[in-house]
Amino acid sequence: MSLLGRGARGLVAGTFGTAAFDIWLFARYRQGGGNSGFVDWETSAGVTSWDDAPAPALLGKRLFEGVTGSKLAPALPVPGVCTRNHHSAPAAVAAASSTSAA
């Protein structure tokens, strides 16, 4: 299989893996008494402070600040950073690792 084909397969696998994990985590959240809908839970709607941000948002913030050398504004929408980082990282890692396999 070509390098591009392996990368595409890894990207698809990472995307499906992330979706399956999210569904499982959301089910646990609801069983634990959570009452937000899936979209609100998935996008961290209502989180307005970096102090309350989930791990994917904090990782995205740290990566941004490390690469650019500038601080993210406290008013920056935490849910947007969280969602972008949460969905792009696993798929990118899966695609990259599948292209490095012999």
KOLTI-556923 format. One record per atom (N, C-alpha, C): atom name; residue in three letters; x, y, z; residue number from 1. Coordinates in nm, 4 decimals. Atoms other than C-alpha are relative to their C-alpha. Layout:
atom,res,east,north,up,n
CA,ALA,X,Y,Z,NUM
...
***
This chain:
atom,res,east,north,up,n
N,MET,0.0854,-0.1176,0.0000,1
CA,MET,0.0000,0.0000,0.0000,1
C,MET,0.0904,0.1245,0.0000,1
N,SER,-0.0779,-0.1235,0.0112,2
CA,SER,0.1243,0.3495,-0.0801,2
C,SER,0.0012,0.0767,0.1322,2
N,LEU,-0.0113,-0.0847,-0.1184,3
CA,LEU,0.2316,0.6010,0.1811,3
C,LEU,-0.1277,0.0817,0.0198,3
N,LEU,0.1235,-0.0783,-0.0083,4
CA,LEU,-0.0718,0.8156,0.1013,4
C,LEU,-0.1175,-0.0870,0.0446,4
N,GLY,0.1068,0.0923,-0.0383,5
CA,GLY,-0.3038,0.5161,0.1313,5
C,GLY,0.0072,-0.0380,0.1465,5
N,ARG,-0.0163,0.0331,-0.1423,6
CA,ARG,-0.1580,0.4181,0.4690,6
C,ARG,-0.0380,0.1188,0.0875,6
N,GLY,0.0357,-0.1193,-0.0765,7
CA,GLY,-0.1931,0.7767,0.5906,7
C,GLY,-0.1505,0.0211,0.0047,7
N,ALA,0.1458,-0.0168,0.0058,8
CA,ALA,-0.5551,0.7926,0.4754,8
C,ALA,-0.0697,-0.1029,0.0895,8
N,ARG,0.0596,0.1034,-0.0852,9
CA,ARG,-0.6369,0.4631,0.6471,9
C,ARG,0.0200,0.0327,0.1476,9
N,GLY,-0.0261,-0.0396,-0.1385,10
CA,GLY,-0.4728,0.5867,0.9668,10
C,GLY,-0.0880,0.1148,0.0438,10
N,LEU,0.0865,-0.1141,-0.0302,11
CA,LEU,-0.6685,0.9109,0.9503,11
C,LEU,-0.1433,-0.0459,0.0264,11
N,VAL,0.1361,0.0533,-0.0178,12
CA,VAL,-0.9968,0.7226,0.9120,12
C,VAL,-0.0087,-0.0793,0.1307,12
N,ALA,0.0011,0.0796,-0.1233,13
CA,ALA,-0.9063,0.4805,1.1925,13
C,ALA,0.0040,0.0901,0.1231,13
N,GLY,-0.0065,-0.0929,-0.1125,14
CA,GLY,-0.8133,0.7686,1.4243,14
C,GLY,-0.1312,0.0722,0.0220,14
N,THR,0.1286,-0.0692,-0.0098,15
CA,THR,-1.1397,0.9453,1.3473,15
C,THR,-0.1056,-0.0917,0.0609,15
N,PHE,0.0979,0.0940,-0.0553,16
CA,PHE,-1.3508,0.6357,1.4155,16
C,PHE,0.0325,-0.0345,0.1452,16
N,GLY,-0.0392,0.0284,-0.1379,17
CA,GLY,-1.1513,0.5586,1.7299,17
C,GLY,-0.0388,0.1120,0.0939,17
N,THR,0.0369,-0.1155,-0.0817,18
CA,THR,-1.2052,0.9094,1.8621,18
C,THR,-0.1513,0.0044,0.0208,18
N,ALA,0.1466,-0.0017,-0.0110,19
CA,ALA,-1.5785,0.8913,1.7879,19
C,ALA,-0.0486,-0.1086,0.0965,19
N,ALA,0.0416,0.1093,-0.0887,20
CA,ALA,-1.6133,0.5530,1.9620,20
C,ALA,0.0329,0.0328,0.1460,20
N,PHE,-0.0402,-0.0353,-0.1358,21
CA,PHE,-1.4228,0.6760,2.2670,21
C,PHE,-0.0897,0.1101,0.0556,21
N,ASP,0.0889,-0.1075,-0.0434,22
CA,ASP,-1.6355,0.9918,2.2836,22
C,ASP,-0.1377,-0.0524,0.0379,22
N,ILE,0.1319,0.0570,-0.0292,23
CA,ILE,-1.9576,0.7924,2.2718,23
C,ILE,0.0043,-0.0742,0.1331,23
N,TRP,-0.0149,0.0730,-0.1258,24
CA,TRP,-1.8325,0.5697,2.5540,24
C,TRP,0.0118,0.0972,0.1179,24
N,LEU,-0.0153,-0.0977,-0.1078,25
CA,LEU,-1.7227,0.8685,2.7653,25
C,LEU,-0.1300,0.0754,0.0271,25
N,PHE,0.1271,-0.0693,-0.0189,26
CA,PHE,-2.0543,1.0454,2.7050,26
C,PHE,-0.0993,-0.0898,0.0737,26
N,ALA,0.0891,0.0929,-0.0700,27
CA,ALA,-2.2446,0.7348,2.8172,27
C,ALA,0.0355,-0.0055,0.1490,27
N,ARG,-0.0438,-0.0012,-0.1404,28
CA,ARG,-2.0375,0.7285,3.1384,28
C,ARG,-0.0408,0.1302,0.0683,28
N,TYR,0.0391,-0.1304,-0.0540,29
CA,TYR,-2.1027,1.0999,3.1882,29
C,TYR,-0.1482,0.0012,0.0346,29
N,ARG,0.1456,0.0013,-0.0239,30
CA,ARG,-2.4799,1.0489,3.1567,30
C,ARG,-0.0355,-0.0962,0.1131,30
N,GLN,0.0261,0.0949,-0.1083,31
CA,GLN,-2.4760,0.7429,3.3843,31
C,GLN,0.0408,0.0574,0.1353,31
N,GLY,-0.0454,-0.0632,-0.1230,32
CA,GLY,-2.2913,0.9527,3.6406,32
C,GLY,-0.0841,0.1191,0.0417,32
N,GLY,0.0898,-0.1076,-0.0376,33
CA,GLY,-2.5725,1.2068,3.6469,33
C,GLY,0.0104,0.1252,-0.0846,33
N,GLY,-0.0119,-0.1161,0.0874,34
CA,GLY,-2.4645,1.4481,3.3737,34
C,GLY,-0.1280,0.0227,-0.0772,34
N,ASN,0.1262,-0.0274,0.0688,35
CA,ASN,-2.7522,1.6245,3.2031,35
C,ASN,0.0160,0.0830,-0.1267,35
N,SER,-0.0207,-0.0738,0.1254,36
CA,SER,-2.5941,1.8130,2.9103,36
C,SER,-0.0254,-0.0909,-0.1185,36
N,GLY,0.0131,0.0757,0.1234,37
CA,GLY,-2.6732,1.7066,2.5581,37
C,GLY,0.1375,-0.0320,-0.0569,37
N,PHE,-0.1279,0.0439,0.0546,38
CA,PHE,-2.4034,1.5422,2.3485,38
C,PHE,0.0814,0.1151,-0.0575,38
N,VAL,-0.0745,-0.1100,0.0629,39
CA,VAL,-2.3110,1.8537,2.1500,39
C,VAL,0.0573,0.0947,0.1051,39
N,ASP,-0.0501,-0.0879,-0.1062,40
CA,ASP,-2.2824,2.0724,2.4599,40
C,ASP,0.1132,-0.0665,0.0776,40
N,TRP,-0.1053,0.0727,-0.0714,41
CA,TRP,-2.0789,1.8055,2.6381,41
C,TRP,0.1263,-0.0096,-0.0857,41
N,GLU,-0.1134,0.0199,0.0913,42
CA,GLU,-1.8566,1.7428,2.3361,42
C,GLU,0.0769,0.1296,-0.0253,42
N,THR,-0.0665,-0.1271,0.0323,43
CA,THR,-1.7821,2.1104,2.2733,43
C,THR,0.0361,0.0807,0.1242,43
N,SER,-0.0280,-0.0695,-0.1266,44
CA,SER,-1.7420,2.2056,2.6415,44
C,SER,-0.0752,0.1323,0.0087,44
N,ALA,0.0818,-0.1213,-0.0044,45
CA,ALA,-2.0206,2.4605,2.6047,45
C,ALA,-0.0173,0.0451,0.1445,45
N,GLY,0.0176,-0.0562,-0.1327,46
CA,GLY,-2.0464,2.6902,2.9009,46
C,GLY,0.1293,0.0174,0.0777,46
N,VAL,-0.1288,-0.0188,-0.0666,47
CA,VAL,-1.6804,2.6651,2.9996,47
C,VAL,0.0567,0.1340,-0.0468,47
N,THR,-0.0443,-0.1346,0.0363,48
CA,THR,-1.5558,3.0228,3.0090,48
C,THR,0.1362,0.0363,0.0569,48
N,SER,-0.1271,-0.0298,-0.0646,49
CA,SER,-1.2355,3.0023,3.2100,49
C,SER,0.1003,-0.1117,-0.0266,49
N,TRP,-0.1040,0.1024,0.0176,50
CA,TRP,-0.9068,2.8252,3.1488,50
C,TRP,0.0138,-0.0837,0.1262,50
N,ASP,-0.0071,0.0764,-0.1250,51
CA,ASP,-0.9249,2.7186,3.5147,51
C,ASP,-0.0971,-0.1180,-0.0003,51
N,ASP,0.1004,0.1063,0.0063,52
CA,ASP,-1.2320,2.5072,3.4350,52
C,ASP,0.0098,-0.0828,-0.1278,52
N,ALA,-0.0106,0.0646,0.1308,53
CA,ALA,-1.1137,2.3869,3.0941,53
C,ALA,0.0411,-0.1464,0.0132,53
N,PRO,-0.0403,0.1406,-0.0003,54
CA,PRO,-1.0849,2.0153,3.0192,54
C,PRO,0.1406,-0.0168,-0.0586,54
N,ALA,-0.1377,0.0279,0.0406,55
CA,ALA,-0.7509,1.8534,2.9375,55
C,ALA,0.0292,0.0315,-0.1472,55
N,PRO,-0.0336,-0.0319,0.1397,56
CA,PRO,-0.7757,1.8812,2.5544,56
C,PRO,0.0165,0.1497,-0.0252,56
N,ALA,-0.0122,-0.1453,0.0167,57
CA,ALA,-0.8272,2.2577,2.5789,57
C,ALA,0.1309,0.0499,0.0593,57
N,LEU,-0.1250,-0.0426,-0.0634,58
CA,LEU,-0.5355,2.2974,2.8179,58
C,LEU,0.1216,-0.0413,-0.0822,58
N,LEU,-0.1093,0.0439,0.0869,59
CA,LEU,-0.3112,2.0934,2.5885,59
C,LEU,0.0102,0.0900,-0.1229,59
N,GLY,-0.0003,-0.0895,0.1153,60
CA,GLY,-0.4141,2.3047,2.2898,60
C,GLY,0.0550,0.1368,0.0351,60
N,LYS,-0.0511,-0.1294,-0.0469,61
CA,LYS,-0.3453,2.6219,2.4887,61
C,LYS,0.1509,-0.0062,0.0188,61
N,ARG,-0.1445,0.0148,-0.0255,62
CA,ARG,-0.0045,2.4946,2.5964,62
C,ARG,0.0790,-0.0122,-0.1305,62
N,LEU,-0.0668,0.0132,0.1293,63
CA,LEU,0.0897,2.3913,2.2428,63
C,LEU,0.0053,0.1331,-0.0734,63
N,PHE,0.0046,-0.1292,0.0678,64
CA,PHE,-0.0215,2.7251,2.0987,64
C,PHE,0.1007,0.0964,0.0613,64
N,GLU,-0.0904,-0.0931,-0.0673,65
CA,GLU,0.1671,2.9238,2.3591,65
C,GLU,0.1460,-0.0400,-0.0160,65
N,GLY,-0.1368,0.0464,0.0182,66
CA,GLY,0.4766,2.7069,2.3228,66
C,GLY,0.0532,0.0272,-0.1392,66
N,VAL,-0.0423,-0.0200,0.1385,67
CA,VAL,0.4882,2.7359,1.9444,67
C,VAL,0.0114,0.1483,-0.0348,67
N,THR,0.0016,-0.1414,0.0392,68
CA,THR,0.4000,3.1031,1.9131,68
C,THR,0.0740,0.0903,0.0975,68
N,GLY,-0.0643,-0.0832,-0.0996,69
CA,GLY,0.5576,3.2315,2.2332,69
C,GLY,-0.0885,0.1109,0.0542,69
N,SER,0.0926,-0.1015,-0.0510,70
CA,SER,0.2482,3.4390,2.3075,70
C,SER,-0.1113,-0.0683,0.0791,70
N,LYS,0.1061,0.0527,-0.0860,71
CA,LYS,-0.0247,3.3911,2.5661,71
C,LYS,-0.1357,0.0110,-0.0681,71
N,LEU,0.1383,-0.0083,0.0467,72
CA,LEU,-0.3818,3.3092,2.4712,72
C,LEU,-0.0782,0.0890,0.0960,72
N,ALA,0.0797,-0.0915,-0.0815,73
CA,ALA,-0.6240,3.5703,2.5933,73
C,ALA,-0.0975,-0.0781,0.0869,73
N,PRO,0.0966,0.0672,-0.0870,74
CA,PRO,-0.8403,3.4731,2.8896,74
C,PRO,-0.1404,-0.0031,-0.0608,74
N,ALA,0.1335,-0.0069,0.0593,75
CA,ALA,-1.1446,3.5725,2.6833,75
C,ALA,-0.0145,-0.0918,-0.1217,75
N,LEU,0.0085,0.0893,0.1158,76
CA,LEU,-1.0586,3.3271,2.4026,76
C,LEU,-0.0956,-0.1141,0.0315,76
N,PRO,0.0980,0.1056,-0.0285,77
CA,PRO,-1.3371,3.0707,2.3678,77
C,PRO,0.0664,-0.1348,0.0267,77
N,VAL,-0.0578,0.1277,-0.0405,78
CA,VAL,-1.2168,2.7652,2.5587,78
C,VAL,-0.0613,-0.1160,-0.0783,78
N,PRO,0.0567,0.1131,0.0730,79
CA,PRO,-1.4679,2.5315,2.3894,79
C,PRO,0.0565,-0.0169,-0.1410,79
N,GLY,-0.0548,0.0110,0.1348,80
CA,GLY,-1.3287,2.6117,2.0439,80
C,GLY,0.1370,-0.0636,-0.0017,80
N,VAL,-0.1339,0.0581,-0.0090,81
CA,VAL,-0.9725,2.5294,2.1443,81
C,VAL,-0.0103,-0.1476,0.0367,81
N,CYS,0.0180,0.1380,-0.0441,82
CA,CYS,-1.0884,2.2130,2.3178,82
C,CYS,-0.0458,-0.0892,-0.1141,82
N,THR,0.0563,0.0822,0.1068,83
CA,THR,-1.2912,2.0847,2.0254,83
C,THR,0.1009,-0.0237,-0.1121,83
N,ARG,-0.0984,0.0162,0.1074,84
CA,ARG,-1.0235,2.1514,1.7632,84
C,ARG,0.1111,-0.0949,0.0410,84
N,ASN,-0.1097,0.0843,-0.0436,85
CA,ASN,-0.7491,1.9879,1.9658,85
C,ASN,-0.0459,-0.1436,0.0234,85
N,HIS,0.0529,0.1319,-0.0338,86
CA,HIS,-0.9628,1.6976,2.0827,86
C,HIS,-0.0230,-0.0857,-0.1248,86
N,HIS,0.0309,0.0783,0.1189,87
CA,HIS,-1.0630,1.5945,1.7313,87
C,HIS,0.1159,-0.0123,-0.0972,87
N,SER,-0.1080,0.0066,0.0982,88
CA,SER,-0.7504,1.6722,1.5322,88
C,SER,0.1173,-0.0842,0.0469,88
N,ALA,-0.1197,0.0694,-0.0477,89
CA,ALA,-0.4811,1.5206,1.7543,89
C,ALA,-0.0050,-0.1515,-0.0197,89
N,PRO,-0.0022,0.1458,0.0168,90
CA,PRO,-0.5883,1.1524,1.7610,90
C,PRO,0.0048,-0.0431,-0.1466,90
N,ALA,0.0000,0.0365,0.1417,91
CA,ALA,-0.6561,1.1412,1.3877,91
C,ALA,0.1374,0.0252,-0.0616,91
N,ALA,-0.1325,-0.0313,0.0534,92
CA,ALA,-0.3223,1.3082,1.3091,92
C,ALA,0.1039,-0.1000,0.0480,92
N,VAL,-0.0947,0.0982,-0.0528,93
CA,VAL,-0.1308,1.0716,1.5357,93
C,VAL,-0.0193,-0.1339,-0.0687,93
N,ALA,0.0254,0.1273,0.0678,94
CA,ALA,-0.2997,0.7682,1.3802,94
C,ALA,0.0498,0.0020,-0.1430,94
N,ALA,-0.0472,-0.0110,0.1383,95
CA,ALA,-0.2240,0.8926,1.0294,95
C,ALA,0.1513,-0.0021,-0.0056,95
N,ALA,-0.1463,-0.0037,-0.0003,96
CA,ALA,0.1386,0.9661,1.1142,96
C,ALA,0.0590,-0.1344,0.0360,96
N,SER,-0.0557,0.1278,-0.0391,97
CA,SER,0.1960,0.6356,1.2869,97
C,SER,-0.0224,-0.1072,-0.1056,97
N,SER,0.0250,0.1003,0.1037,98
CA,SER,0.0397,0.4384,1.0037,98
C,SER,0.0936,0.0186,-0.1193,98
N,THR,-0.0922,-0.0226,0.1111,99
CA,THR,0.2744,0.6006,0.7511,99
C,THR,0.1408,-0.0408,0.0367,99
N,SER,-0.1351,0.0385,-0.0389,100
CA,SER,0.5819,0.5110,0.9574,100
C,SER,0.0144,-0.1513,0.0082,100
N,ALA,-0.0068,0.1465,-0.0037,101
CA,ALA,0.4914,0.1407,0.9664,101
C,ALA,0.0501,-0.0524,-0.1332,101
N,ALA,-0.0570,0.0562,0.1228,102
CA,ALA,0.6761,-0.0711,0.7185,102
C,ALA,-0.1016,-0.0677,-0.0774,102
***
